[in-house]
Amino acid sequence: MPPLRTALLQNSGHPGDPAGNLKVLDEAAARAAADGAGLLVTAEMFLTGYAIGGGVRDLAEPADGPSGRAVADIAAAHGLAILYGYPERHAGAVHNSARLVGADGTELANYRKTHLYGCFERASFIPGETPVVQAAVGELTVGILVCYDVEFPENVRAHALAGTDLLLVPTAQMHPFEFVAESLIPVRAFESQMYIAYVNRSGPEGEFDFVGLSCLAGPDGATCLRAGRGEELLLGDVDPKLLTTSRRINPYLRDRRPGLYTSLG
C-alpha cells in the first residue's frame, strides 16, 4: 500500500466567521492537493472558532447543512479528503463534532466529542455516546477523536482494538498543557501502535491561548511532523509498511491479557 500524504492545518481562522474559515480551508486544500496530499485535517471547531461563547448555538448547523455542503464541494474540487471540526446541531442538541468528507465530497464519518473539557464546553455541548467512529481513506482505517478524548488511554486503545491505523484528533490545546502535544501524543501512538494526527489551533482567542505544536506521531513513537506556535500547513506521510513492521516488533495488542483488567471498568 502506498503512503497517505496527510496535511495538518494549524490555524485558528476567523472566530465567528464560517464564511471566512471556508475560504481559509479552500486555500489550504488547494496547497495541500498541489503537494500530493490525500487528506487534510483541521483543528477543533475550525469552522466557527472555539472561543465564541453563545455564538456556538447560533452558528451550529446539521452535519449536512450549508457549511457542510461547502466543505464537501471544497474536498471534491481539490480531490482530497477533509476532516474538520464544527458545532453540530442535531435533534435539538449541540455537539462538538468532527466530520470526515471524502475526496469525492461524500460524508465518510461524523464523530461527536465524548469527553467535554471545562465549564465552557459543558455549558455549550452535549457529549457524544459513540466511542469509536471509523472510515476508510485509501487503504487505511481512519478513526476520529476530539481534543480531550485522546487524553484518556481507554479511548485510543479502543481504536487500536478496532483496527484504526490513523487516528485524527482535531484539538484546541491551550497553555499550560503543552506536554500533551509534546509528550503524550507520541506515547499514545506507540502504546497503541498507530499514527496520530493531532491538529491544534494557534494563538490567543478569547480567554484562551492556544499553543500550536500540532504533530503527526508514528507507531514507532517518533514525531514525524511538528509545528511551531504559529499558523502552519504541514505535510507528511502515513506509511502502511511502517505500521506493519512496528506492530510486529512491538506486539502490545497481541500480548494483552484482558482477563487481568476486568477491575479497570
Disulfide bonds with the S-S distance in Angstrom:
none
